[in-house]
Amino acid sequence: MKKFLALFLVLALMVPCFAMAEAVNPDDIADTVTSADGKYEIAFVTDVGQLKDKSFNQGTWNGVKAYAAANGKTYKYYQPANGDAATDDDRYDAMKAACEAGAKVVVCAGFMQGTALAQAAAEYPEVKFVFIDGWAFDGLNNVAGIAFKEEQCGYFAGYAVVMDGFTKLGFSGGGGGTNPACARYGYGFVQGAEAAAKVKGVDVEVRYSWQYGAAFSASPELQTMISGWYETGTEIVFACGGSMFSSIAAAASANDAFVVGVDVDQSGESETVVTSAMKGLSAATEWAVAKVFEGTFDEIGGKATSLGVAENAVGLPTETWGLETYTVAEYEQLFADVLAGTVVIDGTDLFNDEIAKVEFEKVTVKYE
């Protein structure tokens, strides 16, 4: 598998390759540093939720810290005012503060940053902006939109858990049904479950909901809902929404049930985690920031970059494999099949209740 990937990437030449594991423990890198001149070269503006959410924010922040620490750069994070109720003005104020503090590059996490980022990038054309889970803007060549093919790692997770024997699944998504990344994760998860169900000749049920996920936050209401799922037969839930993970993992723990993590390997956060649908947030952020200081940002500036299996930027964690009957070798073969194009995954963004309108042969989606 590794030799196959290496050969493919050599032939691809300019295609970036991202390792899913980090060589340096990001927890060993300080979250705050003091700049002698009060200027901070690299800035990170958080999405909703906490900086240390064990998921999207933290994965992106780890990439900022890793590059800065390895290259002697100053760095600082900015959390928009009003927390989960932050407005576009709050996000813009955070970006403006970063630019005024000397940032040469501002990394912004999450699709909610779009309106504020467009304003800030236009007003500070000398500053480069890396928009994680974002897109490009016409006329703004100082913005690099970096997105991921979440449908691919969602597919891997759905396929894996059904092959491992789970038939009563759940998906609890963040963003209230309007987040493109979560929409791709969810649809991919169901597609993977469908494919595995056909292989095994079993019927699968997926309870699917965006409730209590608009702000990507943990909440008693979310924990109560997921507990109700587990109590009525659901065996494993894909916790697809940052800090929502803690509520879902708590519900799983109380019911001797299981969880699929998201964005990063979350197996260390709870014994309930069987696997995680990962994307290379840290490595992709580090790669994009490096282009600013290497003078090659024009390769990605003003463009939308989407990273997936071809760049080794999505996948399941193999070093902490928690599946019992589905093997790493079987997963690596599936990865190779997706890479070769013999397995095709639909990357359509299905928002709100659109997943319930898709016809599946072996999967029944119960939208709630």
C-alpha positions as a LaTeX table, in Angstrom:
\begin{tabular}{lrrr}
\hline
Residue & $x$ (\AA) & $y$ (\AA) & $z$ (\AA) \\
\hline
Met1 & 0.00 & 0.00 & 0.00 \\
Lys2 & 2.69 & 2.50 & 1.00 \\
Lys3 & 4.77 & 1.63 & $-2.07$ \\
Phe4 & 1.70 & 2.12 & $-4.27$ \\
Leu5 & 1.02 & 5.53 & $-2.76$ \\
Ala6 & 4.64 & 6.58 & $-3.09$ \\
Leu7 & 4.73 & 5.61 & $-6.76$ \\
Phe8 & 1.48 & 7.43 & $-7.45$ \\
Leu9 & 2.69 & 10.60 & $-5.78$ \\
Val10 & 6.03 & 10.58 & $-7.57$ \\
Leu11 & 4.18 & 10.38 & $-10.86$ \\
Ala12 & 1.86 & 13.17 & $-9.75$ \\
Leu13 & 4.89 & 15.43 & $-9.19$ \\
Met14 & 3.38 & 18.63 & $-7.84$ \\
Val15 & 0.61 & 16.97 & $-5.81$ \\
Pro16 & 1.19 & 17.60 & $-2.07$ \\
Cys17 & 1.21 & 14.65 & 0.31 \\
Phe18 & 0.11 & 15.02 & 3.91 \\
Ala19 & 0.97 & 12.61 & 6.71 \\
Met20 & $-1.97$ & 11.84 & 8.95 \\
Ala21 & 0.26 & 11.48 & 12.03 \\
Glu22 & 2.30 & 14.31 & 13.55 \\
Ala23 & 6.05 & 13.86 & 14.17 \\
Val24 & 6.06 & 16.31 & 17.09 \\
Asn25 & 3.44 & 16.24 & 19.82 \\
Pro26 & 1.61 & 19.56 & 19.35 \\
Asp27 & 0.76 & 19.61 & 23.06 \\
Asp28 & 4.47 & 20.16 & 23.67 \\
Ile29 & 4.30 & 23.45 & 21.75 \\
Ala30 & 3.08 & 26.43 & 23.78 \\
Asp31 & $-0.27$ & 27.95 & 22.83 \\
Thr32 & 0.97 & 31.44 & 23.69 \\
Val33 & 4.30 & 33.13 & 23.06 \\
Thr34 & 5.55 & 36.63 & 23.82 \\
Ser35 & 6.86 & 38.64 & 20.91 \\
Ala36 & 9.68 & 41.06 & 21.71 \\
Asp37 & 8.27 & 43.72 & 19.39 \\
Gly38 & 4.60 & 42.95 & 20.00 \\
Lys39 & 4.17 & 41.66 & 16.46 \\
Tyr40 & 2.92 & 38.18 & 15.58 \\
Glu41 & 3.75 & 36.84 & 12.14 \\
Ile42 & 1.24 & 33.97 & 12.01 \\
Ala43 & $-2.31$ & 34.34 & 13.32 \\
Phe44 & $-5.15$ & 31.88 & 13.77 \\
Val45 & $-8.79$ & 32.94 & 14.00 \\
Thr46 & $-10.89$ & 30.18 & 15.55 \\
Asp47 & $-14.17$ & 28.78 & 14.40 \\
Val48 & $-17.07$ & 28.47 & 16.86 \\
Gly49 & $-16.34$ & 26.21 & 19.80 \\
Gln50 & $-13.21$ & 26.09 & 21.89 \\
Leu51 & $-9.61$ & 26.35 & 20.73 \\
Lys52 & $-8.88$ & 22.98 & 22.37 \\
Asp53 & $-11.94$ & 21.21 & 20.99 \\
Lys54 & $-9.98$ & 17.99 & 20.28 \\
Ser55 & $-11.23$ & 18.37 & 16.73 \\
Phe56 & $-11.43$ & 21.04 & 14.00 \\
Asn57 & $-10.05$ & 24.11 & 15.77 \\
Gln58 & $-7.34$ & 22.22 & 17.57 \\
Gly59 & $-6.25$ & 20.29 & 14.48 \\
Thr60 & $-5.85$ & 23.53 & 12.52 \\
Trp61 & $-4.12$ & 25.31 & 15.40 \\
Asn62 & $-1.65$ & 22.45 & 15.70 \\
Gly63 & $-0.56$ & 23.12 & 12.11 \\
Val64 & 0.00 & 26.80 & 12.86 \\
Lys65 & 2.07 & 25.98 & 15.95 \\
Ala66 & 4.04 & 23.25 & 14.24 \\
Tyr67 & 5.19 & 25.50 & 11.40 \\
Ala68 & 5.91 & 28.46 & 13.68 \\
Ala69 & 7.88 & 26.41 & 16.20 \\
Ala70 & 9.94 & 24.68 & 13.51 \\
Asn71 & 10.75 & 27.93 & 11.73 \\
Gly72 & 11.18 & 30.42 & 14.56 \\
Lys73 & 8.05 & 32.44 & 13.79 \\
Thr74 & 5.85 & 34.26 & 16.31 \\
Tyr75 & 2.21 & 33.23 & 16.44 \\
Lys76 & $-1.04$ & 34.05 & 18.18 \\
Tyr77 & $-4.62$ & 32.84 & 18.18 \\
Tyr78 & $-7.70$ & 35.07 & 18.18 \\
Gln79 & $-11.12$ & 33.91 & 19.31 \\
Pro80 & $-13.93$ & 36.15 & 18.01 \\
Ala81 & $-16.01$ & 37.86 & 20.68 \\
Asn82 & $-19.30$ & 36.38 & 21.85 \\
Gly83 & $-18.22$ & 32.76 & 21.55 \\
Asp84 & $-20.72$ & 30.54 & 19.78 \\
Ala85 & $-22.91$ & 33.58 & 19.12 \\
Ala86 & $-20.12$ & 35.41 & 17.25 \\
Thr87 & $-21.25$ & 37.60 & 14.36 \\
Asp88 & $-19.52$ & 38.48 & 11.10 \\
Asp89 & $-18.44$ & 41.73 & 12.75 \\
Asp90 & $-16.88$ & 39.77 & 15.62 \\
Arg91 & $-14.94$ & 37.61 & 13.19 \\
Tyr92 & $-13.83$ & 40.62 & 11.17 \\
Asp93 & $-12.64$ & 42.36 & 14.35 \\
Ala94 & $-10.52$ & 39.32 & 15.20 \\
Met95 & $-8.98$ & 39.29 & 11.71 \\
Lys96 & $-8.37$ & 43.03 & 11.82 \\
Ala97 & $-6.65$ & 42.69 & 15.20 \\
Ala98 & $-4.41$ & 39.98 & 13.75 \\
Cys99 & $-3.48$ & 42.12 & 10.74 \\
Glu100 & $-2.83$ & 45.19 & 12.88 \\
Ala101 & $-0.60$ & 43.05 & 15.11 \\
Gly102 & 1.70 & 42.33 & 12.20 \\
Ala103 & 0.39 & 39.05 & 10.81 \\
Lys104 & 1.88 & 38.06 & 7.47 \\
Val105 & $-0.58$ & 35.21 & 7.23 \\
Val106 & $-3.95$ & 34.74 & 8.92 \\
Val107 & $-5.38$ & 31.22 & 9.11 \\
Cys108 & $-9.17$ & 31.23 & 9.42 \\
Ala109 & $-11.03$ & 28.04 & 10.32 \\
Gly110 & $-14.58$ & 27.21 & 9.27 \\
Phe111 & $-17.07$ & 28.18 & 6.59 \\
Met112 & $-18.68$ & 30.78 & 8.87 \\
Gln113 & $-15.61$ & 32.99 & 8.37 \\
Gly114 & $-16.42$ & 33.67 & 4.71 \\
Thr115 & $-18.11$ & 37.09 & 4.90 \\
Ala116 & $-15.66$ & 38.56 & 7.39 \\
Leu117 & $-12.67$ & 37.09 & 5.60 \\
Ala118 & $-13.66$ & 38.62 & 2.27 \\
Gln119 & $-13.85$ & 42.04 & 3.93 \\
Ala120 & $-10.55$ & 41.68 & 5.78 \\
Ala121 & $-8.68$ & 40.30 & 2.77 \\
Ala122 & $-9.83$ & 43.23 & 0.64 \\
Glu123 & $-8.76$ & 45.76 & 3.26 \\
Tyr124 & $-5.38$ & 44.11 & 3.94 \\
Pro125 & $-4.15$ & 43.01 & 0.49 \\
Glu126 & $-0.56$ & 42.63 & 1.75 \\
Val127 & $-1.66$ & 39.95 & 4.24 \\
Lys128 & $-2.13$ & 36.36 & 3.10 \\
Phe129 & $-5.21$ & 34.45 & 4.30 \\
Val130 & $-5.56$ & 30.65 & 4.52 \\
Phe131 & $-9.23$ & 29.67 & 4.61 \\
Ile132 & $-9.52$ & 26.15 & 6.04 \\
Asp133 & $-12.74$ & 24.42 & 4.98 \\
Gly134 & $-13.24$ & 27.43 & 2.75 \\
Trp135 & $-13.22$ & 28.58 & $-0.83$ \\
Ala136 & $-11.61$ & 31.14 & $-3.13$ \\
Phe137 & $-12.95$ & 34.64 & $-3.80$ \\
Asp138 & $-12.96$ & 36.38 & $-7.17$ \\
Gly139 & $-10.35$ & 39.12 & $-7.24$ \\
Leu140 & $-8.75$ & 38.19 & $-3.92$ \\
Asn141 & $-5.48$ & 36.48 & $-4.77$ \\
Asn142 & $-4.33$ & 36.81 & $-1.15$ \\
Val143 & $-6.86$ & 34.14 & $-0.08$ \\
Ala144 & $-6.20$ & 30.41 & $-0.42$ \\
Gly145 & $-9.26$ & 28.22 & 0.01 \\
Ile146 & $-8.32$ & 24.82 & 1.45 \\
Ala147 & $-11.05$ & 22.18 & 1.59 \\
Phe148 & $-11.13$ & 18.41 & 1.98 \\
Lys149 & $-12.98$ & 15.52 & 0.41 \\
Glu150 & $-14.73$ & 14.60 & 3.66 \\
Glu151 & $-17.02$ & 12.24 & 1.79 \\
Gln152 & $-14.03$ & 9.94 & 1.34 \\
Cys153 & $-13.05$ & 9.55 & 4.99 \\
Gly154 & $-16.74$ & 9.50 & 5.96 \\
Tyr155 & $-17.15$ & 6.62 & 3.50 \\
Phe156 & $-14.19$ & 4.77 & 5.00 \\
Ala157 & $-15.71$ & 5.11 & 8.48 \\
Gly158 & $-19.20$ & 3.99 & 7.45 \\
Tyr159 & $-17.81$ & 1.04 & 5.51 \\
Ala160 & $-15.53$ & 0.02 & 8.37 \\
Val161 & $-18.12$ & $-0.03$ & 11.13 \\
Val162 & $-20.64$ & $-2.04$ & 9.09 \\
Met163 & $-17.93$ & $-4.50$ & 8.06 \\
Asp164 & $-17.09$ & $-4.77$ & 11.76 \\
Gly165 & $-20.64$ & $-5.87$ & 12.52 \\
Phe166 & $-22.54$ & $-2.70$ & 13.42 \\
Thr167 & $-25.96$ & $-2.36$ & 11.77 \\
Lys168 & $-27.66$ & 0.31 & 13.91 \\
Leu169 & $-25.80$ & 3.54 & 13.19 \\
Gly170 & $-26.25$ & 7.20 & 13.98 \\
Phe171 & $-24.97$ & 10.46 & 12.52 \\
Ser172 & $-25.08$ & 13.67 & 14.57 \\
Gly173 & $-23.80$ & 16.62 & 12.54 \\
Gly174 & $-22.69$ & 20.16 & 13.29 \\
Gly175 & $-23.59$ & 23.37 & 11.53 \\
Gly176 & $-27.35$ & 22.86 & 11.67 \\
Gly177 & $-27.47$ & 21.13 & 8.30 \\
Thr178 & $-25.81$ & 23.93 & 6.32 \\
Asn179 & $-22.11$ & 23.15 & 6.83 \\
Pro180 & $-20.63$ & 21.75 & 3.58 \\
Ala181 & $-17.90$ & 19.73 & 5.29 \\
Cys182 & $-20.33$ & 18.05 & 7.69 \\
Ala183 & $-22.77$ & 17.43 & 4.84 \\
Arg184 & $-20.04$ & 15.62 & 2.91 \\
Tyr185 & $-18.97$ & 13.66 & 5.99 \\
Gly186 & $-22.53$ & 12.48 & 6.58 \\
Tyr187 & $-23.34$ & 11.51 & 3.00 \\
Gly188 & $-20.02$ & 9.71 & 2.68 \\
Phe189 & $-20.69$ & 7.84 & 5.92 \\
Val190 & $-24.04$ & 6.57 & 4.64 \\
Gln191 & $-22.57$ & 5.64 & 1.25 \\
Gly192 & $-19.86$ & 3.61 & 2.97 \\
Ala193 & $-22.43$ & 1.87 & 5.15 \\
Glu194 & $-24.48$ & 1.05 & 2.04 \\
Ala195 & $-21.48$ & $-0.45$ & 0.24 \\
Ala196 & $-20.49$ & $-2.61$ & 3.21 \\
Ala197 & $-24.08$ & $-3.70$ & 3.80 \\
Lys198 & $-24.20$ & $-4.99$ & 0.22 \\
Val199 & $-20.98$ & $-6.93$ & 0.75 \\
Lys200 & $-22.28$ & $-8.51$ & 3.96 \\
Gly201 & $-25.86$ & $-8.95$ & 2.81 \\
Val202 & $-27.31$ & $-7.13$ & 5.82 \\
Asp203 & $-29.77$ & $-4.29$ & 6.31 \\
Val204 & $-28.54$ & $-1.16$ & 8.08 \\
Glu205 & $-30.38$ & 1.65 & 9.84 \\
Val206 & $-28.89$ & 5.14 & 10.16 \\
Arg207 & $-30.49$ & 7.71 & 12.45 \\
Tyr208 & $-29.48$ & 11.09 & 11.04 \\
Ser209 & $-29.81$ & 14.47 & 12.69 \\
Trp210 & $-28.55$ & 18.06 & 12.73 \\
Gln211 & $-30.37$ & 18.85 & 15.98 \\
Tyr212 & $-28.40$ & 20.65 & 18.72 \\
Gly213 & $-25.40$ & 21.00 & 16.40 \\
Ala214 & $-25.75$ & 24.51 & 15.00 \\
Ala215 & $-22.94$ & 25.87 & 17.18 \\
Phe216 & $-20.81$ & 22.70 & 17.20 \\
Ser217 & $-21.01$ & 22.75 & 21.00 \\
Ala218 & $-21.56$ & 20.19 & 23.71 \\
Ser219 & $-24.97$ & 20.47 & 25.36 \\
Pro220 & $-27.23$ & 18.57 & 27.77 \\
Glu221 & $-29.90$ & 18.49 & 25.05 \\
Leu222 & $-27.57$ & 16.76 & 22.60 \\
Gln223 & $-26.46$ & 14.24 & 25.21 \\
Thr224 & $-30.08$ & 13.47 & 26.08 \\
Met225 & $-31.01$ & 12.94 & 22.42 \\
Ile226 & $-28.07$ & 10.62 & 21.75 \\
Ser227 & $-28.71$ & 8.70 & 24.96 \\
Gly228 & $-32.24$ & 8.14 & 23.67 \\
Trp229 & $-30.79$ & 6.74 & 20.45 \\
Tyr230 & $-28.53$ & 4.33 & 22.31 \\
Glu231 & $-31.34$ & 3.26 & 24.65 \\
Thr232 & $-33.50$ & 2.36 & 21.66 \\
Gly233 & $-30.95$ & 0.27 & 19.79 \\
Thr234 & $-28.39$ & 2.52 & 18.12 \\
Glu235 & $-24.96$ & 0.92 & 18.51 \\
Ile236 & $-22.55$ & 3.56 & 17.24 \\
Val237 & $-22.83$ & 7.28 & 16.40 \\
Phe238 & $-20.65$ & 9.38 & 14.10 \\
Ala239 & $-19.96$ & 12.49 & 16.23 \\
Cys240 & $-19.45$ & 14.99 & 13.43 \\
Gly241 & $-19.20$ & 18.42 & 15.00 \\
Gly242 & $-16.23$ & 19.59 & 17.07 \\
Ser243 & $-17.08$ & 19.93 & 20.74 \\
Met244 & $-20.32$ & 17.99 & 20.20 \\
Phe245 & $-18.06$ & 14.98 & 20.64 \\
Ser246 & $-17.97$ & 15.28 & 24.44 \\
Ser247 & $-21.77$ & 15.04 & 24.74 \\
Ile248 & $-21.98$ & 12.11 & 22.35 \\
Ala249 & $-19.08$ & 10.27 & 23.99 \\
Ala250 & $-20.66$ & 10.80 & 27.41 \\
Ala251 & $-23.92$ & 9.31 & 26.16 \\
Ala252 & $-22.05$ & 6.35 & 24.66 \\
Ser253 & $-20.12$ & 5.74 & 27.86 \\
Ala254 & $-23.30$ & 5.73 & 29.93 \\
Asn255 & $-24.90$ & 3.19 & 27.60 \\
Asp256 & $-21.94$ & 0.90 & 26.85 \\
Ala257 & $-22.11$ & 2.05 & 23.24 \\
Phe258 & $-19.65$ & 3.39 & 20.69 \\
Val259 & $-18.57$ & 6.49 & 18.75 \\
Val260 & $-16.91$ & 7.40 & 15.46 \\
Gly261 & $-14.69$ & 10.46 & 15.90 \\
Val262 & $-14.13$ & 13.25 & 13.39 \\
Asp263 & $-11.38$ & 15.44 & 11.90 \\
Val264 & $-8.58$ & 14.00 & 14.06 \\
Asp265 & $-7.92$ & 10.68 & 15.80 \\
Gln266 & $-10.16$ & 10.99 & 18.85 \\
Ser267 & $-9.46$ & 7.55 & 20.29 \\
Gly268 & $-7.42$ & 9.09 & 23.08 \\
Glu269 & $-10.37$ & 11.14 & 24.26 \\
Ser270 & $-12.74$ & 8.27 & 25.06 \\
Glu271 & $-12.68$ & 4.49 & 25.24 \\
Thr272 & $-15.94$ & 4.56 & 23.29 \\
Val273 & $-14.20$ & 5.62 & 20.05 \\
Val274 & $-13.87$ & 2.76 & 17.56 \\
Thr275 & $-12.39$ & 4.79 & 14.70 \\
Ser276 & $-12.25$ & 8.38 & 13.42 \\
Ala277 & $-12.91$ & 9.94 & 10.02 \\
Met278 & $-9.78$ & 12.07 & 9.77 \\
Lys279 & $-8.58$ & 14.83 & 7.52 \\
Gly280 & $-5.06$ & 16.25 & 7.56 \\
Leu281 & $-5.90$ & 19.59 & 9.14 \\
Ser282 & $-2.56$ & 20.12 & 10.82 \\
Ala283 & $-0.40$ & 19.07 & 7.88 \\
Ala284 & $-2.48$ & 20.98 & 5.32 \\
Thr285 & $-2.35$ & 24.14 & 7.42 \\
Glu286 & 1.40 & 23.79 & 7.87 \\
Trp287 & 1.82 & 23.26 & 4.12 \\
Ala288 & $-0.23$ & 26.33 & 3.21 \\
Val289 & 1.47 & 28.60 & 5.76 \\
Ala290 & 4.89 & 27.48 & 4.53 \\
Lys291 & 4.04 & 28.75 & 1.06 \\
Val292 & 3.74 & 32.28 & 2.45 \\
Phe293 & 7.26 & 32.30 & 3.81 \\
Glu294 & 8.74 & 30.33 & 0.92 \\
Gly295 & 7.39 & 32.87 & $-1.55$ \\
Thr296 & 5.21 & 30.35 & $-3.39$ \\
Phe297 & 1.79 & 31.41 & $-2.10$ \\
Asp298 & 0.73 & 32.35 & $-5.64$ \\
Glu299 & 0.48 & 28.60 & $-6.31$ \\
Ile300 & $-2.58$ & 28.44 & $-4.05$ \\
Gly301 & $-3.64$ & 32.08 & $-3.65$ \\
Gly302 & $-6.88$ & 32.99 & $-5.38$ \\
Lys303 & $-7.62$ & 29.30 & $-5.87$ \\
Ala304 & $-9.68$ & 26.57 & $-4.24$ \\
Thr305 & $-7.73$ & 23.45 & $-3.29$ \\
Ser306 & $-9.54$ & 20.24 & $-2.37$ \\
Leu307 & $-7.51$ & 17.50 & $-0.68$ \\
Gly308 & $-8.38$ & 13.82 & $-0.50$ \\
Val309 & $-6.98$ & 10.32 & $-0.95$ \\
Ala310 & $-4.73$ & 11.39 & $-3.82$ \\
Glu311 & $-2.84$ & 13.62 & $-1.38$ \\
Asn312 & $-3.09$ & 11.14 & 1.51 \\
Ala313 & $-5.03$ & 13.90 & 3.30 \\
Val314 & $-8.02$ & 11.87 & 4.50 \\
Gly315 & $-8.39$ & 8.46 & 6.08 \\
Leu316 & $-8.78$ & 6.31 & 9.19 \\
Pro317 & $-6.18$ & 6.05 & 11.97 \\
Thr318 & $-4.31$ & 2.76 & 11.64 \\
Glu319 & $-1.90$ & 3.12 & 14.57 \\
Thr320 & $-4.80$ & 3.14 & 17.04 \\
Trp321 & $-6.98$ & 0.63 & 15.18 \\
Gly322 & $-10.02$ & $-0.22$ & 17.28 \\
Leu323 & $-12.00$ & $-2.39$ & 14.87 \\
Glu324 & $-12.17$ & $-6.09$ & 15.71 \\
Thr325 & $-13.02$ & $-7.99$ & 12.53 \\
Tyr326 & $-12.39$ & $-5.41$ & 9.80 \\
Thr327 & $-8.63$ & $-5.29$ & 9.29 \\
Val328 & $-6.09$ & $-2.62$ & 8.42 \\
Ala329 & $-5.18$ & $-4.60$ & 5.30 \\
Glu330 & $-8.81$ & $-4.54$ & 4.13 \\
Tyr331 & $-8.99$ & $-0.81$ & 4.77 \\
Glu332 & $-5.76$ & $-0.20$ & 2.84 \\
Gln333 & $-7.18$ & $-2.12$ & $-0.11$ \\
Leu334 & $-10.32$ & 0.04 & $-0.04$ \\
Phe335 & $-8.14$ & 3.16 & 0.11 \\
Ala336 & $-6.22$ & 1.91 & $-2.93$ \\
Asp337 & $-9.47$ & 1.22 & $-4.77$ \\
Val338 & $-10.70$ & 4.76 & $-4.14$ \\
Leu339 & $-7.32$ & 6.12 & $-5.22$ \\
Ala340 & $-7.45$ & 4.06 & $-8.42$ \\
Gly341 & $-11.00$ & 5.15 & $-9.16$ \\
Thr342 & $-12.51$ & 1.68 & $-9.00$ \\
Val343 & $-14.59$ & 2.83 & $-6.02$ \\
Val344 & $-16.33$ & 6.14 & $-6.68$ \\
Ile345 & $-17.78$ & 8.25 & $-3.86$ \\
Asp346 & $-20.35$ & 10.98 & $-4.46$ \\
Gly347 & $-19.12$ & 14.28 & $-3.01$ \\
Thr348 & $-22.42$ & 16.15 & $-3.35$ \\
Asp349 & $-23.26$ & 18.49 & $-0.46$ \\
Leu350 & $-26.58$ & 17.21 & 0.88 \\
Phe351 & $-27.91$ & 19.84 & 3.26 \\
Asn352 & $-30.66$ & 19.66 & 5.87 \\
Asp353 & $-33.01$ & 16.75 & 5.07 \\
Glu354 & $-31.75$ & 16.05 & 1.53 \\
Ile355 & $-30.10$ & 12.80 & 2.65 \\
Ala356 & $-33.57$ & 11.41 & 3.40 \\
Lys357 & $-34.51$ & 11.80 & $-0.26$ \\
Val358 & $-31.72$ & 9.53 & $-1.53$ \\
Glu359 & $-32.75$ & 5.96 & $-2.28$ \\
Phe360 & $-30.48$ & 3.26 & $-0.85$ \\
Glu361 & $-30.81$ & $-0.49$ & $-1.32$ \\
Lys362 & $-29.58$ & $-1.77$ & 2.04 \\
Val363 & $-29.62$ & 1.36 & 4.24 \\
Thr364 & $-32.66$ & 3.01 & 5.74 \\
Val365 & $-32.05$ & 6.62 & 6.80 \\
Lys366 & $-34.28$ & 7.81 & 9.63 \\
Tyr367 & $-33.99$ & 11.58 & 9.50 \\
Glu368 & $-34.76$ & 13.27 & 12.81 \\
\hline
\end{tabular}
